[in-house]
């Protein structure tokens, strides 16, 4: 049946993943005050930074390399334990050097963060291996347990961030055990891992620097809004961003599935890879753009529905993000091509340019224009990114604009 074709299963998987994040965010926003939600949002931003930083050394090179090699079982063992080791080291270092929270609080946050990092790794690994059904079942399992937990905590009047983090940590530990059983990363003989290790070191350094630059370029304005404007403004911004969860389904599908498939086709034929990417981009636009129009014209209603009347004054944030997401969508083909062709230095430099812009102008923009400045900064950063990657591809004789226009 057509509904069970690969692309629809991938979309269903990402819809569950992003949808769960959306529901969880809205649920928490409606059950705690705006200031507490802003603090919680800051925690989540920090966890996403570590997801990107660890993934830069492990999952991102894996997405490009896995379908190009023969010894896939041995390679999978390496990246599984590599992910485990890096997550453990990062968590241990943060716990040891923490001075901002008491040990019980930071321990709870770190358990949740470590669990989420490994859950994200498990999903992306399955998608790269084209185990779409397995990834979908994993997401269904996680979604049901999380929703049951939210309902139980709320209906028994014991809902709090602390209780939610504890419950989620138990779910993620269960997922780690499932991954251990599923992958069976216990080789009968020790293979020569040096080519894979060398590849991850060579490519990972660019992905890591890119991940750090990308996170700060994308979130410097967001983080600074909490400093300049207070946690309530940060909470409003993060709540508005969560409303675009359905659009993130499409964006993450590009990252987790379309990218490895494009890279595989580009390895055989660059024109074939571009055609594949073009066809999916155009089809996805028919869903992406109408949703952006709805979010722009009904911004106030959507924000009040999500978080309550305390957020009504921030409706313009949703409108600004609608414009930003148009640019983000337009950047996806450039992003996929740059990564598929392994122009990792150019990938890094693009985000470095946007970070430089944010560092130079964030104080001026935020101190004078508040959240309007945050939105303007994010939009300009995205324009810089598209322009730079377009120039790089043009210098390599890859005319992406001409390819898409001739569709």
Secondary structure, DSSP 8 states (H G I E B T S, - for coil): -GGGSHHHHHHHHHHHHHHHHHHHHHHHHHHS-HHHHHHHHHHHHHHHHHHHHHHHHTHHHHHHHGGG-S-HHHHHHHHHHHHHHHHHHHHHHHHHH--SS-HHHHHHHHHHHHHHHHHHHHHHHHHHTT-HHHHHHHHHHHHHHHHHHHHHHHHTT---HHHHHHHHHHHHHHHHHHHHHHH----SS----HHHHHHHHHHHHHHHHHHHHHHHHHHHHHHHHHHHH-HHHHHHHHHHHHTTHHHHHHHHHIIIIIHHHHHHHHHH-HHHHHHHHHHHHHHHHHHHHHHHHHHHHTHHHHHHHHH-GGGGGGHHHHHHHHHHHHHHHHHHHHHHHHHHTT-HHHHHHHHHHHHHHHHHHHHHHHHHHHHHHHHHHHHHHHHHHHHHHHHHHHHTT--HHHHHHT-
